[in-house]
Amino acid sequence: MKKYQFDQKPNTVFSENAIKMIEKIKGSDYSVLVGRNNCGKSFLLKTITQSLGKQASYIGPARYNNFNTLGHYTPNRNKKDDRFRHFLQQWQRENQNFDNSPINLQQAIAQLNDNQRIQLFQIIEDLLGSKLNIEYIVPENTMSQKYVSCDGHNISYTSSGLRLITTLVTCLIDDDYDTYLIDEPELGISPEAQGILADFLFNRDTRKKYFPHIKRLILATHSTIFLDRLNLANNYSLIKEGDIIDIKQTQTISDFNNIHFFLLGNRLEALYLPSSIILTEGKCDQHFISKVLETKYPDLQFSVINANSDSRIKEIVNIAGSLFKDLQKSPYRTRIIAVLDKVHDTSVEQTLIKAGIPKENIIIWNENGIEYVYPESIINVIYGSGNTIEIKEDLVSKNGIDYKKWELCQNVVSKINSDTKFSQEMKSKFFDTIERIANMK
């Protein structure tokens, strides 16, 4: 191994194969880079940023910042040129590497136009359930400075995770760029929030709605959550020997499982499997069912997965199939339960059965919505007795009282205890299935 002087920059280069892989990465709309520390992931992101020019936005791992008030925004017509010039100056420095991002959340929020800022706040509410607003320091005085309020208090008092996600989303909304290269998007963010963010970025419809300007999204990560499970070839492993970086494109399920296992620390304990896996269509279903299971079966372990839609349940089952090699022959297939609304894509059932999941493990509610199986006693406490609930889009109404679905779900879950009585449908369809599986030898 070549030895360098203390202030000498390593002569890091790419193999011939890696150069071909870089062109594939630049041609894809979503790419994920994985590998050991010091394998060249950050180096690759910066190299691609330099080659793509000022249309590319590199977001480094050192992006944590805090602020109390918003500053005034003065337009800079040379913003992109200045930022790219600054990036090149840092990238070409001889004495050290750099990890910081040219992103200041305070400045970035101020630079958004009003529509983009509204969009940012809506995305954060959809992703994390936190409500952001622009407020005046001195109420009813528009000459006072402004600040960002989060759920009623200054954003500076929120978690670092919320601010890190807000920073990422603020960057992505900036339509000055068509390519974003994010180094370790998982930093400072809980696994649950990582999953929400990853689903948001993976969803092509969401990207088209909120970020139509983005042609490429390239991530370097140590988290399994950001792997592309829809297109395995979008995942790349980096290996560095000496000063030479090579890149391997994922081709097979075996390749993907190897990456997944590596990111889990090459430890089988990380693949701990619960007594049963329950697949649900939405976060209300997941939240309600999780609470019910926790209350009624405290000695059993369950994994309740929010698939976000019935179509994605198919995707999750296919992933499970790859994990268990042959799900049809796996004893675990009988421990997977899918919970569907009355109205659903009929191909979902076919996919589940074809994968080997028993038909009796597919639960379909009589009505279209988890709200119809909430305990009647709790619904009467919330709405008053008499009449039945009516659902129109996101609104659940009864006796002239309206709640949004998520708001109602949280209210219901908070009132569930060991004495709660559940509907006959819940007992015959859900509890009987859980108990049948729990009694399997």
C-alpha positions in Angstrom: 0.0 0.0 0.0 1.4 3.4 -1.0 2.3 5.7 1.9 1.4 9.4 1.5 2.7 12.5 3.3 0.5 13.9 6.0 -0.7 16.7 3.7 -0.8 14.8 0.5 -4.1 14.0 -1.2 -4.5 10.2 -2.1 -4.5 9.4 -5.8 -7.9 7.7 -5.7 -9.1 6.4 -9.1 -11.9 4.2 -10.5 -11.4 0.9 -12.2 -12.5 0.5 -15.9 -15.6 -1.4 -14.7 -16.4 1.3 -12.2 -16.3 4.0 -14.9 -18.9 2.0 -16.9 -21.1 1.6 -13.7 -20.9 5.4 -13.1 -22.5 6.0 -16.5 -25.3 3.6 -15.6 -25.8 5.4 -12.3 -25.9 8.8 -14.1 -28.6 7.3 -16.4 -30.9 6.0 -13.7 -33.6 8.0 -11.9 -32.8 6.4 -8.5 -29.5 4.8 -7.4 -28.2 3.5 -4.1 -24.6 3.1 -3.2 -23.5 0.9 -0.3 -20.2 -0.4 1.1 -17.9 -0.3 4.0 -16.6 2.9 5.5 -13.8 4.5 3.4 -14.8 2.4 0.3 -15.4 5.6 -1.8 -19.1 6.3 -1.6 -18.7 10.0 -0.8 -15.9 10.3 -3.3 -18.1 8.8 -6.0 -21.0 11.2 -5.1 -18.6 14.2 -5.4 -17.1 12.9 -8.6 -20.6 12.6 -10.2 -21.5 16.1 -8.9 -18.5 17.6 -10.5 -19.1 15.8 -13.8 -22.8 16.8 -14.0 -22.0 20.4 -13.2 -24.2 23.1 -11.6 -27.4 21.2 -12.3 -26.4 18.7 -9.5 -26.8 19.4 -5.8 -24.5 17.5 -3.4 -25.9 17.2 0.1 -23.1 16.1 2.5 -23.5 14.4 5.9 -22.6 17.4 7.9 -26.0 19.2 7.4 -27.0 19.6 11.1 -27.9 23.2 11.9 -30.2 25.2 14.1 -31.7 28.7 14.1 -34.2 30.8 16.0 -35.3 33.4 13.4 -35.6 33.7 9.7 -33.4 36.2 7.9 -34.5 38.3 4.9 -33.9 36.8 1.4 -32.0 38.8 -1.1 -32.1 37.2 -4.6 -28.7 36.1 -6.0 -28.9 35.6 -9.8 -25.6 33.8 -9.7 -26.6 31.4 -6.9 -26.1 28.2 -8.8 -22.7 29.3 -10.3 -21.5 30.5 -6.9 -22.6 27.3 -5.2 -20.9 25.1 -7.8 -17.8 27.2 -7.7 -17.7 26.8 -3.9 -18.2 23.1 -4.2 -15.3 22.8 -6.7 -13.0 24.9 -4.4 -13.7 22.6 -1.5 -13.5 19.4 -3.6 -10.1 20.3 -5.1 -8.5 21.4 -1.8 -5.3 19.4 -1.3 -5.1 19.3 2.5 -8.3 17.6 3.6 -11.6 16.1 2.6 -14.9 17.9 3.2 -18.2 16.6 4.4 -20.2 19.8 5.0 -23.2 20.8 2.9 -23.6 24.3 1.4 -27.1 24.1 3.0 -28.3 26.4 5.7 -31.9 25.5 6.6 -32.7 29.1 7.7 -31.5 30.5 4.3 -33.0 27.6 2.3 -36.5 28.1 3.7 -36.2 31.9 3.2 -35.2 31.3 -0.5 -38.3 29.2 -1.3 -41.1 31.0 -3.0 -44.4 31.1 -1.1 -45.9 28.2 -3.0 -42.8 26.1 -2.4 -42.9 26.9 1.3 -46.5 25.9 1.6 -45.6 22.6 -0.2 -42.7 22.1 2.2 -44.9 22.5 5.2 -47.5 20.1 3.7 -44.9 17.4 3.0 -43.6 17.6 6.6 -47.1 17.3 8.0 -47.8 14.3 5.7 -44.5 12.7 6.5 -44.2 13.3 10.3 -47.5 14.7 11.4 -45.9 17.9 12.5 -47.4 21.3 11.5 -45.1 24.1 10.4 -46.0 27.7 10.1 -44.3 31.1 9.7 -45.0 33.3 12.7 -44.1 36.8 13.8 -41.9 37.2 16.9 -44.2 40.0 18.0 -47.8 39.0 17.1 -49.8 41.4 15.0 -46.6 43.3 14.1 -45.6 42.6 10.5 -42.5 44.6 10.9 -41.1 42.1 13.5 -38.9 39.2 12.5 -40.4 35.9 11.6 -39.6 32.4 12.8 -40.7 28.9 11.9 -43.2 27.4 14.3 -43.5 23.6 14.7 -46.6 22.4 16.5 -46.8 25.7 18.4 -43.2 26.3 19.3 -40.0 27.4 17.6 -38.5 24.8 15.3 -35.2 25.3 17.1 -36.7 23.2 20.0 -37.6 20.3 17.8 -35.6 17.1 17.4 -32.5 17.0 15.2 -34.3 14.3 13.2 -37.1 16.6 12.3 -34.8 19.4 11.3 -32.6 17.0 9.2 -35.6 15.7 7.3 -36.9 19.3 6.8 -33.4 20.2 5.5 -33.5 17.3 3.0 -37.1 18.1 1.8 -36.3 21.8 1.5 -33.3 20.9 -0.7 -35.4 18.6 -2.9 -38.1 21.3 -3.5 -35.5 23.7 -4.9 -36.2 23.3 -8.7 -32.8 24.9 -9.6 -31.4 21.4 -9.8 -32.4 18.2 -11.6 -30.0 15.9 -9.7 -29.6 15.4 -6.0 -26.8 13.4 -4.4 -27.4 12.7 -0.7 -24.7 11.3 1.5 -26.2 9.1 4.3 -29.8 10.3 4.3 -30.4 8.2 7.4 -28.2 10.3 9.7 -29.9 11.5 12.9 -33.3 10.0 11.8 -35.1 7.3 13.6 -35.7 4.0 11.7 -39.4 4.7 11.6 -38.9 8.2 10.1 -36.3 6.7 7.7 -39.0 4.3 6.4 -41.5 7.1 6.0 -38.9 9.2 4.1 -37.7 6.3 2.0 -41.3 5.4 1.0 -41.8 9.1 0.1 -38.7 9.1 -2.2 -39.3 5.7 -3.7 -42.9 6.5 -4.7 -42.7 7.7 -8.3 -46.1 9.3 -8.2 -45.0 11.3 -5.1 -41.8 12.4 -6.8 -43.8 13.5 -9.9 -46.2 15.4 -7.8 -43.8 17.3 -5.5 -40.5 17.1 -7.3 -41.2 16.9 -11.1 -37.8 18.7 -11.7 -35.8 15.8 -10.3 -34.3 13.5 -13.0 -31.9 11.7 -10.7 -31.7 10.8 -7.0 -28.4 9.2 -5.9 -28.0 8.0 -2.3 -25.0 6.7 -0.4 -26.3 4.8 2.7 -25.6 2.4 5.5 -29.3 1.7 6.0 -31.3 -1.2 4.5 -34.3 1.0 4.4 -33.1 3.1 1.4 -32.3 0.1 -0.8 -34.3 -0.1 -4.0 -36.4 -3.2 -3.7 -38.4 -2.5 -6.9 -35.4 -2.4 -9.2 -32.6 -4.4 -7.8 -30.2 -3.2 -10.5 -30.4 0.3 -9.0 -28.3 -0.9 -6.0 -24.5 -0.7 -6.2 -21.8 -2.1 -3.9 -18.4 -0.2 -3.7 -15.2 -2.0 -3.0 -11.8 -0.2 -2.5 -8.4 -1.9 -2.8 -5.6 0.5 -2.2 -6.4 3.6 -4.3 -8.7 1.8 -6.7 -12.5 1.9 -6.4 -14.6 -0.8 -8.1 -18.4 -0.8 -8.3 -20.6 -3.9 -8.6 -24.2 -3.6 -9.8 -26.8 -5.8 -8.1 -28.0 -8.4 -10.6 -29.8 -11.2 -8.6 -31.8 -11.7 -5.5 -28.8 -13.4 -4.0 -26.7 -10.2 -4.6 -29.5 -8.1 -3.0 -29.7 -10.4 0.0 -25.9 -10.2 0.4 -26.2 -6.4 0.5 -29.1 -6.5 2.9 -27.2 -9.0 5.2 -24.1 -6.8 5.1 -26.1 -3.7 6.1 -27.5 -5.7 9.0 -24.0 -6.1 10.3 -23.6 -9.7 8.9 -25.5 -10.9 12.0 -28.4 -13.4 11.9 -29.7 -12.0 15.2 -30.7 -8.8 13.2 -33.1 -11.0 11.2 -35.2 -11.8 14.3 -38.7 -12.9 13.2 -41.8 -12.4 15.3 -44.7 -14.8 16.0 -46.7 -13.4 13.1 -46.5 -10.7 10.5 -49.6 -8.6 9.8 -49.7 -6.6 6.6 -52.1 -3.6 6.7 -53.2 -1.1 4.0 -52.6 2.1 6.0 -51.3 3.8 9.1 -54.7 3.9 10.9 -55.0 0.1 10.4 -51.5 -0.4 11.6 -51.9 1.8 14.7 -55.2 0.3 15.7 -54.2 -3.3 15.2 -50.9 -2.8 17.0 -52.7 -1.5 20.0 -55.3 -4.3 20.0 -52.6 -7.0 19.8 -50.5 -5.3 22.5 -53.5 -5.2 24.8 -55.0 -8.7 24.1 -51.9 -10.7 23.5 -49.1 -9.1 25.7 -47.1 -12.3 25.7 -46.8 -12.7 21.9 -44.6 -10.9 19.5 -46.1 -9.4 16.4 -44.8 -7.3 13.5 -47.5 -5.0 12.1 -46.4 -3.5 8.8 -48.1 -0.5 7.1 -47.9 -1.2 3.4 -49.6 2.2 2.6 -51.8 0.5 -0.1 -53.1 -2.9 -1.1 -50.9 -2.9 -4.2 -47.7 -2.5 -2.1 -48.8 -5.5 0.0 -48.0 -7.5 -3.1 -44.5 -6.0 -3.2 -43.9 -6.8 0.4 -45.0 -10.4 -0.1 -42.6 -10.7 -3.1 -39.8 -9.3 -0.9 -40.7 -11.9 1.8 -40.5 -14.5 -0.9 -37.0 -13.5 -1.8 -36.0 -13.5 1.9 -37.3 -17.0 2.5 -36.1 -18.3 -0.9 -39.3 -20.2 -1.4 -42.2 -18.8 0.7 -44.5 -21.6 -0.5 -42.4 -24.2 1.2 -41.5 -22.0 4.2 -43.3 -22.7 7.5 -43.4 -18.9 8.0 -46.0 -18.5 5.2 -48.8 -19.6 7.5 -47.8 -16.8 9.9 -48.3 -14.0 7.5 -51.7 -12.3 7.7 -53.0 -9.7 5.2 -55.8 -7.3 6.3 -57.7 -5.8 3.4 -60.6 -3.3 3.0 -63.8 -4.5 1.4 -62.8 -2.6 -1.8 -59.4 -3.6 -3.0 -57.5 -4.7 -6.0 -58.5 -8.4 -6.6 -55.1 -9.2 -7.9 -53.8 -8.7 -4.3 -55.5 -11.9 -3.1 -54.2 -13.8 -6.1 -50.7 -12.7 -5.4 -50.9 -13.6 -1.8 -52.3 -17.1 -2.5 -49.8 -17.7 -5.3 -47.0 -16.8 -2.9 -48.2 -19.5 -0.6 -50.1 -17.6 2.0 -53.3 -19.5 3.1 -56.6 -18.0 2.0 -57.8 -18.2 5.6 -55.0 -15.7 6.5 -56.4 -13.1 4.2 -58.9 -11.0 6.2 -61.3 -8.8 4.3 -63.6 -6.5 6.3 -67.3 -6.3 5.6 -67.1 -2.5 5.1 -64.5 -0.4 3.4 -62.5 1.1 6.2 -60.9 0.0 9.5 -63.1 2.6 11.2 -66.1 0.3 10.9 -64.5 -2.3 13.3 -63.6 0.2 16.0 -65.2 -0.8 19.3 -68.8 0.5 19.4 -68.5 1.5 23.0 -65.5 3.8 22.2 -67.2 5.3 19.1 -70.2 6.1 21.3 -68.0 7.9 23.8 -66.4 10.0 21.0 -69.5 10.7 18.9 -72.5 9.9 21.2 -74.8 7.0 20.8 -77.2 6.4 17.9 -76.7 6.4 14.2 -73.7 4.9 12.4 -70.5 6.5 11.2 -70.2 7.8 7.6 -66.9 8.1 5.8 -66.2 10.6 3.0 -62.6 10.7 1.9 -60.6 11.6 5.0 -63.6 12.6 7.1 -65.4 10.3 9.5 -68.8 11.7 10.7 -71.6 10.8 13.1 -74.2 12.8 14.9 -72.9 16.0 13.3 -69.4 15.5 14.7 -66.4 15.2 12.3 -63.0 13.7 12.8 -60.2 13.1 10.3 -59.3 9.4 10.1 -55.9 9.7 11.8 -57.2 12.0 14.5 -60.1 9.5 15.2 -57.7 6.6 15.2 -55.5 8.2 17.8 -58.5 9.0 19.9 -59.8 5.4 19.7 -56.5 3.8 20.4 -56.0 6.0 23.5 -59.2 4.5 25.0 -58.5 0.8 24.4 -57.8 -1.3 27.5 -58.1 -4.8 28.7 -61.8 -4.4 29.3 -62.7 -3.2 25.8 -65.3 -5.2 24.0 -64.8 -5.7 20.3 -67.2 -6.4 17.5 -68.2 -9.9 16.4 -66.5 -9.4 13.1 -63.2 -8.5 14.9 -63.5 -11.6 17.0 -64.5 -14.1 14.2 -62.1 -12.8 11.5 -59.1 -11.3 13.3 -58.9 -12.8 16.8 -59.7 -16.3 15.7 -57.0 -16.1 13.0 -54.4 -14.8 15.5 -55.2 -17.5 18.0 -55.2 -20.3 15.4 -51.6 -19.2 14.4 -50.5 -18.7 18.0 -51.5 -22.4 18.7 -49.5 -23.8 15.8 -46.7 -26.1 16.7 
